Amino acid sequence: MAKEPVRVLVTGAAGQIGYALVPMIARGVMLGADQPVILHMLDIPPAAEALNGVKMELVDAAFPLLKGVVATTDVVEACTGVNIAVMVGGFPRKEGMERKDVMSKNVSIYKSQASALENHAAANCKVLVVANPANTNALILKEFAPSIPEKNISCLTRLDHNRALGQVSERLNVQVSDVKNVIIWGNHSSTQYPDVNHATVKTPAGEKPVRGLVGDDAWLNGEFITTVQQRGAAIIKARKLSSALSAASAACDHIRDWVLGTPEGTWVSMGVYSDGSYNVPAGLIYSFPVTCCAGEWKIVQGLHIDEFSRKKLDLTAQELSEEKELAYSCLS
């Protein structure tokens, strides 16, 4: 029997990431090749014409799974009845802007969108925040949508996770699909900690630890980490535009694994509400290794954290605590 369509909201849908993301969703990359979708696309009034152009292209692509498109600049219309919300829209930092200025713009955007989701989204709506500062934007959204369970609000660190997989696969000259269980800890910022201490590679002789196969701790503790941390800046330098297709693809990976589950023995990185695991302060949206089953994520417990890693986990938690304080000061 045909499945009921799932309503998926994409905010900032006329932007670069949105333009890459909506065809992936319409093609079944996010929710599976048998799951019909209705796309809800939201953008700001100055982008209304461009948004309509995106809607025209979606119609022209004749996607069999796409059962409807709502393209609007009205936040209530956009949020009504949605089952999944991918929050790509946000206020970008411009030259000469202080972090507090950017934070205050995003606080007001996420406050209004949170209240629309709170009042109009479907029950059990899952929310993924992509727009930076992603972790703190997700925290603001959680504050202003108290009826959405905290377990349903997450932020995107899957892009960093995938970047780490890519770097390991290039270094070892193996298929990226044979590398698993890297971890991104903390903030989606340059303090994030890409950790390979528990990662493995599938070889003809079975699964082997990445650290042993690479055989170069200086690279793994140095250049590997900084490359992943600063990959976004490197792409801006090369393209003169920020990452779009890789961010859109990672957003699909994040939601797909959350909804459909992670493979047995594999974890992924998601920015989720901290419960104090690994001595990370509770009450932050922090990236952890998680497994997903039946639409629920669970933090992987019991991983050994060495001294080098401990410092990195604490450093990125410190930055998130400062961001949280800054965001809350914009509320007063």
C-alpha positions in Angstrom: 0.0 0.0 0.0 1.3 3.5 -0.9 2.6 5.5 2.1 1.1 8.7 3.2 3.2 11.7 2.1 5.6 13.2 4.7 5.6 17.0 4.8 9.2 18.4 4.8 9.9 22.0 5.5 13.1 23.7 4.2 13.7 27.3 5.3 16.0 29.5 3.3 14.9 27.3 0.4 15.9 29.8 -2.4 19.5 29.9 -1.2 22.4 27.8 -2.2 21.9 24.9 0.2 18.2 25.0 -0.3 18.5 24.8 -4.0 20.8 21.7 -3.7 18.6 20.1 -1.0 15.1 20.3 -2.3 15.7 18.0 -5.4 17.5 15.5 -3.2 14.4 15.3 -0.9 12.0 15.2 -3.9 14.1 12.3 -5.3 13.9 10.2 -2.2 17.5 10.7 -1.0 16.3 11.8 2.5 13.4 9.5 3.3 13.7 6.6 0.9 12.7 5.7 -2.6 9.2 4.6 -1.6 8.3 7.6 0.6 6.2 10.3 -1.0 6.9 13.9 0.2 5.2 17.3 0.1 7.8 20.1 0.2 7.2 23.2 2.2 9.7 26.0 1.2 10.1 29.2 3.2 12.2 32.2 2.4 12.2 35.9 3.1 10.1 38.3 1.0 13.1 39.7 -1.0 13.7 36.1 -2.2 10.0 35.4 -3.1 10.6 35.5 -6.9 13.7 33.2 -6.7 11.6 30.9 -4.5 8.9 30.7 -7.1 11.6 29.9 -9.7 12.7 26.9 -7.5 9.0 25.8 -7.3 8.8 26.0 -11.1 11.9 23.8 -11.5 10.5 21.2 -9.1 7.3 21.0 -11.2 9.5 20.8 -14.4 11.6 17.9 -12.9 8.4 15.8 -12.6 9.6 13.9 -9.5 7.3 10.9 -9.0 7.6 11.1 -5.2 6.8 14.8 -5.0 3.1 15.1 -4.2 2.9 18.8 -3.6 4.9 22.0 -3.1 4.1 24.9 -0.8 6.4 27.9 -1.6 5.8 30.9 0.8 7.2 33.8 2.7 4.7 33.3 5.5 6.2 31.4 8.4 2.9 30.0 9.7 1.8 28.7 6.3 5.3 27.1 5.9 5.2 25.4 9.3 1.7 24.1 9.2 1.5 20.3 9.4 5.2 19.6 8.8 6.7 16.3 10.0 10.3 17.3 9.4 11.8 20.8 9.5 15.2 21.5 8.0 16.2 25.0 9.1 18.7 26.3 6.5 17.7 30.0 6.7 19.6 32.2 9.0 21.5 35.6 9.1 25.0 35.1 7.7 27.9 36.9 9.4 29.1 39.8 7.2 32.4 41.6 7.2 32.9 43.9 10.2 30.1 42.3 12.2 30.6 41.3 15.8 29.5 37.8 16.9 26.9 39.4 19.2 25.3 41.2 16.2 25.0 38.0 14.2 23.7 36.1 17.3 21.1 38.7 18.0 19.8 38.6 14.4 19.6 34.8 14.5 18.0 34.8 18.0 15.1 36.8 16.6 14.8 34.6 13.5 14.8 31.4 15.5 12.5 32.8 18.1 9.8 33.5 15.5 10.3 30.2 13.6 10.2 28.2 16.9 6.9 29.7 17.8 5.4 28.9 14.4 6.7 25.3 14.6 5.4 25.0 18.2 1.9 26.1 17.2 1.5 24.7 13.7 3.8 21.7 13.0 2.6 18.1 13.2 2.9 16.3 16.5 6.4 14.7 16.9 8.0 17.0 14.3 11.7 16.4 13.9 13.9 19.5 13.6 17.4 19.8 12.1 19.1 23.2 12.3 21.7 23.8 9.6 22.2 27.6 9.7 25.1 28.8 11.7 25.7 29.1 14.6 23.9 25.8 14.3 24.2 24.4 17.8 23.1 27.7 19.5 20.4 28.4 16.9 19.0 24.9 17.8 19.2 25.8 21.5 17.2 29.0 20.9 14.6 27.1 18.9 14.3 24.6 21.8 13.8 27.5 24.3 10.9 28.9 22.3 9.2 25.7 21.3 8.9 24.1 24.7 6.2 21.6 23.5 8.6 20.1 20.9 10.5 17.4 22.9 14.2 18.2 23.3 15.0 14.8 21.6 13.4 16.1 18.4 15.7 19.1 18.0 19.1 18.6 16.6 21.8 20.4 14.6 23.9 19.4 11.7 27.4 18.0 12.4 27.1 15.2 9.8 28.8 17.4 7.3 31.9 17.5 9.5 31.5 13.7 10.1 31.4 13.1 6.4 34.4 15.4 5.9 36.4 13.3 8.4 35.4 10.1 6.6 36.5 11.6 3.3 39.9 12.7 4.7 40.6 9.2 6.1 39.5 7.5 2.9 41.8 9.8 0.8 44.7 9.3 3.1 44.4 5.5 3.1 43.2 5.3 -0.5 40.2 3.2 0.5 36.5 3.5 -0.4 34.8 6.0 1.9 32.0 3.4 2.5 34.6 1.2 4.1 35.4 3.8 6.8 33.1 4.1 9.8 32.8 5.4 13.4 34.7 8.6 13.2 33.2 11.1 15.7 32.7 14.9 15.7 32.5 16.2 19.2 31.1 19.6 20.2 30.4 22.7 18.2 29.9 23.0 14.4 32.8 25.5 14.4 36.5 25.5 14.3 36.7 24.2 17.9 34.9 20.9 16.9 37.0 17.8 17.6 37.2 15.2 14.8 38.1 12.0 16.6 39.3 8.8 14.9 40.3 6.9 18.0 37.3 4.5 17.6 37.1 4.5 13.8 37.7 1.4 11.7 38.3 0.5 8.1 36.9 -2.6 6.4 39.9 -4.6 4.9 40.1 -8.0 3.4 41.5 -9.1 6.8 38.5 -7.7 8.7 37.9 -4.4 10.4 41.1 -2.5 11.4 41.6 0.6 13.5 42.1 3.8 11.5 44.9 5.0 13.8 46.9 1.8 13.3 46.4 1.8 9.5 47.4 5.5 9.1 50.4 5.0 11.3 51.0 8.7 11.7 49.8 10.2 15.0 51.3 13.6 14.1 49.0 13.8 11.1 45.9 12.4 12.9 46.4 14.8 15.9 47.4 17.8 13.7 46.7 18.3 10.1 43.8 15.9 9.9 41.9 17.8 12.7 42.6 21.3 11.3 41.7 20.2 7.7 38.2 19.0 8.9 37.8 22.0 11.2 38.6 24.5 8.5 37.2 22.7 5.4 34.3 25.1 5.1 36.7 28.1 4.9 38.8 26.2 2.3 35.7 25.7 0.1 34.8 29.3 0.3 38.3 30.2 -0.8 38.1 27.8 -3.7 34.5 28.4 -4.8 34.0 32.0 -3.5 30.8 30.5 -2.1 30.1 28.3 0.9 29.6 24.5 0.9 26.2 23.8 -0.5 25.9 20.4 -2.2 27.9 18.7 0.6 25.8 20.4 3.3 22.6 19.4 1.5 23.8 15.8 1.2 24.8 15.7 4.9 21.3 17.0 5.9 19.8 14.1 3.9 22.1 11.6 5.6 21.3 13.1 9.1 17.5 12.8 8.6 17.6 9.5 6.8 19.6 7.8 9.6 17.5 9.5 12.3 14.2 8.3 10.7 15.3 5.0 9.2 18.0 4.0 11.6 21.8 3.5 11.5 23.3 0.2 10.3 24.2 -2.3 13.1 27.6 -1.5 14.5 27.8 2.0 13.1 27.3 5.3 14.7 27.1 8.8 13.3 27.6 12.3 14.7 24.6 14.5 15.5 24.3 17.7 17.5 21.8 16.8 20.3 20.8 18.0 23.7 23.5 17.0 26.2 22.4 14.9 29.2 25.8 15.2 30.8 27.3 12.2 29.0 31.1 12.3 28.7 31.1 15.1 31.3 29.8 17.5 28.8 27.7 20.2 30.6 24.0 19.3 30.4 21.8 21.9 28.6 24.1 22.4 25.5 23.4 21.2 22.0 26.6 19.3 21.5 27.7 16.8 18.8 28.0 13.3 20.1 28.3 9.8 18.5 24.8 8.4 18.3 23.0 5.3 17.0 19.4 5.6 15.7 16.6 3.2 15.8 12.8 3.6 15.2 13.1 7.4 14.8 15.0 7.8 18.1 18.7 8.6 18.6 20.8 7.4 21.5 24.3 8.6 22.6 26.9 5.9 22.3 28.2 5.3 25.9 31.4 3.9 27.4 33.9 5.1 24.8 37.4 5.6 26.2 38.4 9.3 26.2 42.2 9.9 26.4 43.8 13.0 27.8 44.3 14.6 24.4 40.7 14.1 23.5 39.4 15.3 27.0 41.0 18.7 26.4 39.4 19.0 23.0 36.0 18.0 24.3 36.3 20.6 27.1 37.5 23.3 24.8 34.6 23.0 22.4 32.1 22.7 25.3 33.6 26.0 26.7 32.9 27.7 23.4 29.3 26.4 23.4 28.7 27.7 26.9 30.0 31.1 25.9 27.8 31.1 22.8 24.8 30.1 25.0 25.5 33.0 27.4 25.8 35.4 24.4 22.5 34.2 22.9 20.7 34.5 26.2 22.0 38.0 26.7 20.4 38.9 23.3 17.1 37.8 24.8 17.2 40.2 27.7 
